[in-house]
Amino acid sequence: MKAFIIDDEQANREVLQILVQKYYPEITIIGESDNLNTFLESRQIQGNTDLLFLDILMPDSTGFDLLKQLKKRTFEVILVTGFEQFALQAFEHSVIDYVLKPIDKDRFCSAIEKAKKRISEKELLHSVKKQRDDRSKIAVIKNKKTFYVNCSSVAYMVGQSGGYTTIFCKNGESYLLSKSLSSLESEYQDIPYLIRASQSVIINLDDIVSCDQGGSGYIGLKTNDFEVFLPRRKKREVLQQVEAYLKSKS
């Protein structure tokens, strides 16, 4: 975890550094400043900061001025101040905690633990989102280059003999993939808009423009004016999936 300190009094900055080094050596202090501008004007510092120790009252501004300008901040904030009357205003700015000066060790540690828990939760959510995003892309090779195709840009996939599948995208591009249709169905089964419409075709429900329920039935897609005919034994199941998905989006 990386932390930054903003306080106009050097003695206060030194106290925070000593407390961090003594009780939380795993936290690295990446910088300190006696004014807001050093932090405010550097996106690099902001991006590297996980936790900001922020004083409220300064000679020409307040810590709240900084928070107002950084509404989409990615770091957590612990306000460290000698004035308790700002507590309500502090939490309106979604700070993780509010510590009064002179700093009590137990109160300081409690604030740090809250910050560590919140940061850990955010890292876990980021990891889960990254894994989900990675799973929503299909790696394909064309002209000896690897491309990562978003599942949302796929219109339909057609299984070929020999365990191959051709992927047709909404932008007109197509790719031959050395994976069977069944393998792709299993790999991307958690993508709700991709369904197996027939033995040889997976379709993107977002690309549907027509649906004929008569006879064996077929589904028409916008891309390439493609039509997939539904086998009688699978027709009811596929149409139910289509209806359920379209209802979930309405």
Secondary structure as GFF3:
##gff-version 3
##sequence-region A 1 250
A	DSSP	beta_strand	2	6	.	.	.	ID=ss1
A	DSSP	alpha_helix	10	23	.	.	.	ID=ss2
A	DSSP	beta_strand	28	33	.	.	.	ID=ss3
A	DSSP	alpha_helix	37	40	.	.	.	ID=ss4
A	DSSP	alpha_helix	43	48	.	.	.	ID=ss5
A	DSSP	beta_strand	51	54	.	.	.	ID=ss6
A	DSSP	alpha_helix	63	69	.	.	.	ID=ss7
A	DSSP	beta_strand	76	81	.	.	.	ID=ss8
A	DSSP	three_ten_helix	84	86	.	.	.	ID=ss9
A	DSSP	alpha_helix	87	92	.	.	.	ID=ss10
A	DSSP	beta_strand	97	100	.	.	.	ID=ss11
A	DSSP	alpha_helix	105	135	.	.	.	ID=ss12
A	DSSP	beta_strand	137	142	.	.	.	ID=ss13
A	DSSP	beta_strand	145	150	.	.	.	ID=ss14
A	DSSP	three_ten_helix	151	153	.	.	.	ID=ss15
A	DSSP	beta_strand	154	160	.	.	.	ID=ss16
A	DSSP	beta_strand	164	169	.	.	.	ID=ss17
A	DSSP	beta_strand	174	177	.	.	.	ID=ss18
A	DSSP	alpha_helix	181	187	.	.	.	ID=ss19
A	DSSP	beta_strand	194	198	.	.	.	ID=ss20
A	DSSP	beta_strand	201	204	.	.	.	ID=ss21
A	DSSP	three_ten_helix	205	207	.	.	.	ID=ss22
A	DSSP	beta_strand	208	212	.	.	.	ID=ss23
A	DSSP	beta_strand	218	221	.	.	.	ID=ss24
A	DSSP	three_ten_helix	223	225	.	.	.	ID=ss25
A	DSSP	beta_strand	227	229	.	.	.	ID=ss26
A	DSSP	alpha_helix	232	249	.	.	.	ID=ss27
###
